[in-house]
Amino acid sequence: MDIKERIKKIKEKMKEKGISHYLVPTGDYHQSEYPGEYFKVRQWLSGFTGSNGDLLLSKEETALWTDGRYFIQAKKELSGSGISLYKMQMPGVPTLTQYLEDKAKKQGGILDLGFDGKVVSSHFVHHLADSFQKQGWKLNLHWKEDLSIGVWEDRPSLPKGHITVLPDSITGSSYKEKVQFVRDKMKEKGCNAHFLGKLDDIMWLLNIRGTDVDCNPVALSYIYLTMEECHLFLDKEKLTKEGEQYLEQEKIHCHSYEEIYSFSIGKKEDNKI
């Protein structure tokens, strides 16, 4: 299946779901600039292999925004695909937000935007929603839509490489010292819970390293930290015997990676995170 056929199939699914514009950013569930193979939907759908770019599909056009590092590369890789290249920060080139605002204006102040909410930043969505609200426009968000499912048939699986526990002699500080430092900061801010989704922050805090992303020693994970407990959300297949013993020794509660969603919903509303 070539690029044009992939785009055609995604647009067919957009039509079925009443989505006028569909956004495919670069990144994973943790807003990483260099995502693992499973998350390279934008690359699979456009053929563009640069580390930064946003792909937007609509009935009229398929467009890619990228920065100056990749103008020449993008022009070559998009050749023949029918995808328009929008060169970020160049004179006369609209930003992604400005582009969507213009489309909404032409559609009578209404836009149906679809995306996979796990990989699109809340900052972008709130910024766009605020802009629409100020102008009295209606923004319908279809935020649970990973339209590549069922189309990307040979999509790689999520990585399952083992984690490595680092000794204190390498890290400089033990997990206990680091977690106490973070809890002291939480106390200063008047918080009783702290959520970590940035992978390098999690690796630093726990003194572990992973192999989920090429050239980036991280493991897909989340942490929910309180003054008394530390909850780690990680594919348990990544734990060696040493890893299991380490988490048990440090009294770190390990949950499955996907459990973060149900766990978060179940937290008390009075928690200051």
N, C-alpha and C positions, 0 to 999 in steps of 0.2 A: 504494500500500500504506500503510494507516494504522498508527498506533503499536501498536494491539492485534494487528494481523496480523503485524507485525514481531516482536513479543514471542512470539507463538504459534510462528512459524517457528524462532526461536532455541531455544525450549523443546523443540521436536521434535528438533532436533539434539542438545540436551543429553541427551534420553532415549536417542537412538541411541548416544551415547558413554558412557553410564553416569555422567553428571554430575548430582549432586543440586542443586548451587548453582553459579551462574556469575557471576563478578565482572567488571564493566566500569567501570574508574576513569576519571578525567579525566587527560589527559596523553598524551605521545608516548613515543618510545623514549628520550627524554632527561629524563623527569620534569618537563617544562615545564608551568607552570600554564596557559599560553595556547598550545594546540597548533594546528597547521595544520589545514586542512579535512579532509585524509585521515584524521586521527586522531580526529575527532569522532564516534566510535561511540556513546558514551553519549548525546550530544545526538540523534543520528539515531534511537536506539532508544527514548528516553524522551520527547523533545520539550522537555526542560529545557535551556536555553541558558546557564545560569550557568557561571562559570569554575571552580567547585569542586563536586564531587559524585561519589559512588560509587553505582553501580547494581548491585543484586544480584537475580538471578533464581532462582527455585526453583519446584517444582511447585505449592506452595501460595500463593506470593506473589511479587510483584515490588516491590522497595523501593528508595527513593532516600534517601541521607544527604547533607545539605548544611548549611552553616553559616548563622549569623544574618543575613548579608548578603542571603540569597536565600530566606528563608522565605515572604515574600509572593509573590515571583516564581514560586517553585516550585509553590506552591499553585495559582496561576493556570494555569501551563503544564502541570501534571500533571492538571488537571481533565478527567474523562471517560476517562482512560487506564487506570484501574484500578490505577495505581501508588501504593503507600503512601509517605507522606513521613515520614522520621525526622529530627527537628530536632536536630542535633548540639548536645551540651552543655546540653540542656534537662533538667530534673528528670524522672527516670523513663524517659528515652529511652536504650536500650542503644546502645553503640558498635557498629560493624560487627563487631569481634572478639567482643564479648559476645554479639551476635546469633548468630554462627556457633557459638560455644561452646554456647549454649542449644539450637540445632538438633542439634548433635552429641550432646548429652546425651539428647535425646528420641529419637535414632536409635540408641541403644545404644552411644554412644561412637565412632561412625564417620561421617565426612563425606567426600564426593567433591566437591572444589572445582575448578572449571575457570576458566581465565583465559588471556589472552595474556601470557606471561612477559616479553615485550619492553616492556610498558607498566605492569606491576605492580612495585612496588619490592621488592627483596630484603629490605629491613628489615621490611616488613609480613609477608611470607611466613615469615621466620625467627621473628618474634615470635609469629605464630599457631602455627607448628609447635612452638615451645618450650612454649607454653601447653598444647597437646594432649598433648605428651609428659609433662609434669608430672602430668597427670590420667590418664595411661595410656590415652588415646584414640588412635584411628588416623585420620590425615589423609592421604587420597589426593589427590595434586596432579596435575591434568591441565593442565600449564603451557604447552602449545604450541597452545592452542585460540583462534584468532580466529574465532569462530562467525559473524561478520558476513560472512565470505567466502562468496559464492554467494547471499547474501540481500540485501545492500546492492548492488544491481545497478548503480546510477549513482554509486558511490563515487568521489570525486575522486581524481586521481592524486597521487603525491608531487610536491611543487613542484620546478621546475627553473630558478628565477630565477638570474641571474648574480651572482657575488660581486664586491665592490668592494675593491680594495687601498687602504688608507689611507696617506698619507705620514707620515713620522716627525714632521713639523711639527704634525700634528693629534694623534697618539697620545702624543707626549711621550717615548716610548722606542721604539727599534727592536726588531724581532723578536729579533735577536741578543742584545740587552741583556735582554730579558724571558726568553728561554729559558735564558740563563746564570743569571739569578736563580732560576728554577725548579729548575734542576739543582743549584744550591748548596743549596737547601732539601731536595732529594732526598738529597743527600750527608749533610746533617745528620741526616736520618731513617734513614740506612742503607739507602736504596732504590736500586736500579739501573734501575728502570723506573717510569713514571708513566702511568696511564690517565686521560684526560679525556673525560667524556661530557656535561658541562654546557655548553650551547651558548654562553652568554655568556663563559665562561672560555676557550673555544676561540677565539672572535672576538677577545678581548683579547690572547691570546698571539700569534696570527698577524697581528694588525693588519689584519683583514679584516672585512667586513660582508656580510650576506646579505639576502634578501627572502622567506624561506620562511614567515614568520609575520607576519600583519598587526600593525603597530605595534611589532614586535620585530625589529631588524636582525640576524637570525641566519640561518645556513645549517645544515641538518642535517648533522652531521659528528661524527667521533670523532678523538682523537689518542692515539697510543701513543708515548710519549717515553722514550728511553734516554739514557745519558750521551753517546752518539755519534751517534744518529739521531733523526729526528722523522718519524713515519708519520702521514699525514693520510688519513682515510677520508671521501670526499666524492663525490657524483655528478659525474663529470668533465664532464658537459654544462653544469655551472654555471661552468666556467672559461672566461674570455675569453682572448684571446692574452696580454693583460697579466698575467692571473692565472697562466697557465702559465709565463710568463717569471719571475714573482716566485717561484714555488715552486722552479723550477730554480735560480734565483740563490741562494736561501736553503738549497738542498740539502734541501728537504722532499720526502719520498717520498709521492706521491699514489696511493692505491688507490681502488677503487670503494667506495661506501658499504656495500654488503652484505658486502664482504670482511672486515669487522671480526670476524665470527664465526669463520671458518676461520683467520684470522690469529691470533686470541687462543688458540684451541685448540692451535696449533702452537708457542706460546711455551714455553721451557724451564721446567720446574717449579721450578728453583732461583732464578728471578727473584724479587726482593723488590719487589713493586709497591705 
